[in-house]
Amino acid sequence: MTPFETTTDLLPHQADAVAKVLPSRVAGLFMEMGTGKSRTAIEIAHIRSGKIDRVVWACPVSLKET
């Protein structure tokens, strides 16, 4: 597995969402459009990378560089 880096830091509301979801085995991100659900989900996958074999990611074209 190769490590990856992101180009943006989490915003406070995204960090709160990550902290709330991490203890759960199953969770959903019910955030408004444009609030950074994709970045939040990437962070959760990164933190749990030891427990995840694969992640299939479909994202808007505007997020490819981020």
DRENDO-1510 file (C-alpha; in Angstrom, 1 decimal, always signed):
<recs>
REC; n; res; u; v; w
REC; 1; MET; +0.0; +0.0; +0.0 .
REC; 2; THR; +1.4; +3.4; -0.9 .
REC; 3; PRO; +0.9; +6.3; +1.4 .
REC; 4; PHE; -0.9; +9.4; +0.1 .
REC; 5; GLU; -1.1; +13.0; +1.0 .
REC; 6; THR; -3.9; +15.5; +0.7 .
REC; 7; THR; -3.5; +19.0; -0.4 .
REC; 8; THR; -6.1; +20.5; +1.9 .
REC; 9; ASP; -6.4; +20.4; +5.7 .
REC; 10; LEU; -9.7; +19.5; +7.4 .
REC; 11; LEU; -12.0; +22.4; +8.3 .
REC; 12; PRO; -13.2; +22.4; +11.9 .
REC; 13; HIS; -16.6; +20.9; +11.0 .
REC; 14; GLN; -15.0; +18.2; +9.0 .
REC; 15; ALA; -12.7; +17.3; +11.8 .
REC; 16; ASP; -15.7; +17.1; +14.1 .
REC; 17; ALA; -17.4; +14.7; +11.7 .
REC; 18; VAL; -14.4; +12.5; +11.5 .
REC; 19; ALA; -14.2; +12.3; +15.3 .
REC; 20; LYS; -17.9; +11.5; +15.5 .
REC; 21; VAL; -17.7; +8.7; +12.9 .
REC; 22; LEU; -14.5; +7.0; +13.9 .
REC; 23; PRO; -15.8; +5.0; +16.9 .
REC; 24; SER; -18.7; +3.7; +14.8 .
REC; 25; ARG; -18.5; +0.6; +12.6 .
REC; 26; VAL; -21.1; +1.9; +10.2 .
REC; 27; ALA; -22.0; +5.6; +9.7 .
REC; 28; GLY; -23.3; +8.1; +7.3 .
REC; 29; LEU; -22.2; +11.7; +6.5 .
REC; 30; PHE; -25.4; +13.6; +6.3 .
REC; 31; MET; -23.8; +17.0; +5.6 .
REC; 32; GLU; -25.1; +19.7; +3.3 .
REC; 33; MET; -23.9; +20.0; -0.3 .
REC; 34; GLY; -20.6; +21.8; -0.6 .
REC; 35; THR; -19.5; +21.2; +3.1 .
REC; 36; GLY; -16.8; +18.7; +2.2 .
REC; 37; LYS; -18.2; +15.3; +2.6 .
REC; 38; SER; -15.7; +13.9; +0.1 .
REC; 39; ARG; -12.7; +15.3; +2.0 .
REC; 40; THR; -14.1; +14.0; +5.2 .
REC; 41; ALA; -14.7; +10.5; +3.8 .
REC; 42; ILE; -11.1; +10.5; +2.4 .
REC; 43; GLU; -9.7; +11.3; +5.9 .
REC; 44; ILE; -11.8; +8.5; +7.5 .
REC; 45; ALA; -10.5; +6.0; +4.9 .
REC; 46; HIS; -7.0; +7.2; +5.4 .
REC; 47; ILE; -7.2; +6.8; +9.2 .
REC; 48; ARG; -8.8; +3.3; +8.8 .
REC; 49; SER; -6.4; +2.2; +6.1 .
REC; 50; GLY; -5.1; -0.6; +8.3 .
REC; 51; LYS; -8.5; -2.1; +8.4 .
REC; 52; ILE; -9.5; -1.5; +4.7 .
REC; 53; ASP; -8.2; -3.5; +1.8 .
REC; 54; ARG; -9.6; -1.4; -1.0 .
REC; 55; VAL; -11.5; +1.8; -1.5 .
REC; 56; VAL; -13.4; +2.5; -4.8 .
REC; 57; TRP; -13.8; +6.2; -5.2 .
REC; 58; ALA; -15.9; +8.1; -7.6 .
REC; 59; CYS; -15.6; +11.8; -7.3 .
REC; 60; PRO; -16.5; +15.0; -9.2 .
REC; 61; VAL; -13.9; +16.1; -11.7 .
REC; 62; SER; -13.2; +19.2; -9.6 .
REC; 63; LEU; -11.9; +17.1; -6.7 .
REC; 64; LYS; -9.3; +15.1; -8.7 .
REC; 65; GLU; -6.5; +17.5; -8.0 .
REC; 66; THR; -7.5; +17.9; -4.3 .
</recs>
